[in-house]
Amino acid sequence: MDKLSVNVCRVNFGEVSDKEEKKILEILKMRTIAVVGISPKEDRPSNYVPRFLMERGYEIIPVRPGVKQVLGLKCYADLENLDRPVDVVNVFRRGEYCPKIAEKAVKIGAKALWMQEGVISEKAKDIAEKAGMLVVMDFCIEKAYSKYMEK
């Protein structure tokens, strides 16, 4: 698997290279997604984006300390507490928290790190890429799904 970082700016969304598009599609075909920073509040992107994915057949694993359940699913306090393998770690946390999340994603054997729109961390990207993970940064996974999977 080639290492690839996709740093897709919201404004430049239409300028994704063929190579980047291929890797985004590769990640979107992965079915198990741990959502770090998921919100129990239905009006938050960190709630409705995972719900959108769940409605399309993805297995969503909520990760947020202090919350027992989100979207009718058991919520885990930390990535290291998960009881099953994860393909993608999808992050709804500010950039300064992402390096530790990336380290944990590597530790649990995730294949991809996807930092949501507005979430940027070069350090997290470097950690994940060094471990051979696919990385997407500053790009909404729901928008990517809508663009590439609902053609």
C-alpha positions in Angstrom: 0.0 0.0 0.0 1.5 3.3 -1.0 1.7 6.0 1.7 -0.5 8.9 0.9 -1.6 12.0 2.7 -4.5 13.8 1.3 -4.6 17.3 2.5 -7.8 18.5 0.8 -8.8 22.0 1.6 -12.5 22.7 1.6 -12.1 25.4 -1.0 -10.0 23.2 -3.3 -12.2 20.2 -2.9 -12.6 19.8 -6.7 -8.8 19.7 -7.2 -8.1 16.2 -5.8 -5.6 14.3 -7.9 -6.3 10.9 -9.4 -3.9 9.3 -6.9 -5.6 11.0 -4.0 -9.0 10.1 -5.3 -7.9 6.4 -5.5 -6.7 6.5 -1.9 -9.9 8.2 -0.7 -11.9 5.5 -2.4 -9.7 2.8 -0.8 -10.5 4.3 2.7 -14.2 4.6 1.9 -14.3 0.9 1.1 -13.1 0.1 4.6 -16.2 -0.7 6.7 -15.3 -0.3 10.4 -14.9 3.3 11.6 -14.0 4.4 15.2 -15.3 8.0 15.6 -13.1 9.9 18.1 -15.0 12.9 19.5 -18.4 11.7 18.6 -21.2 13.9 20.1 -24.4 12.8 21.7 -26.0 16.0 20.4 -27.9 15.3 17.2 -27.3 18.8 15.7 -23.5 18.4 15.7 -21.5 17.2 12.7 -19.8 14.8 15.1 -23.2 13.1 15.5 -24.9 13.4 12.1 -21.8 12.5 10.0 -21.3 9.1 11.8 -25.1 8.6 11.6 -25.0 9.2 7.9 -22.2 6.6 7.5 -24.1 4.1 9.7 -27.2 4.5 7.6 -25.0 3.4 4.6 -23.8 0.2 6.2 -20.6 1.3 8.0 -19.9 -0.2 11.4 -19.5 2.9 13.7 -17.7 2.6 17.0 -18.2 5.7 19.1 -15.2 6.9 21.2 -15.8 9.6 23.8 -14.9 9.6 27.5 -17.8 10.1 29.9 -20.5 9.0 27.4 -22.1 5.6 27.7 -24.0 5.5 24.4 -24.3 7.4 21.1 -26.5 6.5 18.1 -27.8 3.6 20.1 -24.2 2.2 20.3 -21.9 1.5 23.2 -19.4 4.4 23.5 -15.8 3.7 24.5 -13.7 6.0 26.5 -10.5 5.6 24.4 -9.3 3.8 21.3 -7.2 1.5 23.4 -10.5 0.2 25.1 -12.0 -1.1 21.9 -12.9 -4.7 21.8 -12.6 -5.3 18.0 -10.4 -4.2 15.1 -10.9 -0.9 13.4 -10.2 0.1 9.8 -10.5 3.8 10.0 -10.1 6.3 12.9 -12.2 9.3 12.1 -11.3 12.3 14.2 -13.6 15.1 15.4 -11.1 16.7 17.8 -8.9 19.8 17.5 -5.6 19.4 15.8 -3.5 19.6 19.0 -5.1 16.4 20.2 -4.5 14.5 17.0 -0.9 13.3 17.5 -1.9 11.3 20.6 -4.9 10.0 18.7 -2.6 9.0 15.8 -0.3 7.2 18.1 -3.2 5.2 19.5 -4.6 4.5 16.0 -1.2 3.0 15.1 -1.1 1.0 18.4 -4.5 -0.6 17.7 -3.6 -1.4 14.1 -6.0 1.0 12.2 -5.4 1.2 8.5 -6.3 4.9 8.0 -6.6 8.1 10.0 -9.2 10.6 8.7 -9.2 14.1 10.3 -12.5 15.9 9.6 -12.9 19.2 7.9 -11.1 21.9 9.9 -8.9 19.3 11.7 -5.3 19.8 10.8 -2.2 18.2 12.4 1.0 17.7 10.4 2.5 15.8 13.4 -0.5 13.4 13.5 -0.2 12.9 9.7 3.5 12.2 10.0 3.0 9.6 12.8 0.3 7.8 10.9 2.1 7.9 7.6 5.3 6.6 9.2 3.3 3.6 10.4 2.0 3.0 6.8 -1.5 4.3 7.4 -3.5 6.2 4.8 -4.2 9.8 6.0 -6.8 12.3 5.0 -6.8 15.7 6.7 -9.2 18.7 6.7 -11.9 16.9 4.7 -15.4 15.7 5.7 -15.8 12.0 5.3 -19.6 12.5 4.6 -18.8 14.9 1.7 -16.2 12.4 0.4 -18.8 9.6 0.5 -21.4 11.8 -1.3 -18.9 12.8 -4.0 -17.3 9.4 -4.6 -19.7 6.7 -3.6 -23.1 8.2 -4.6 -22.4 8.7 -8.3 
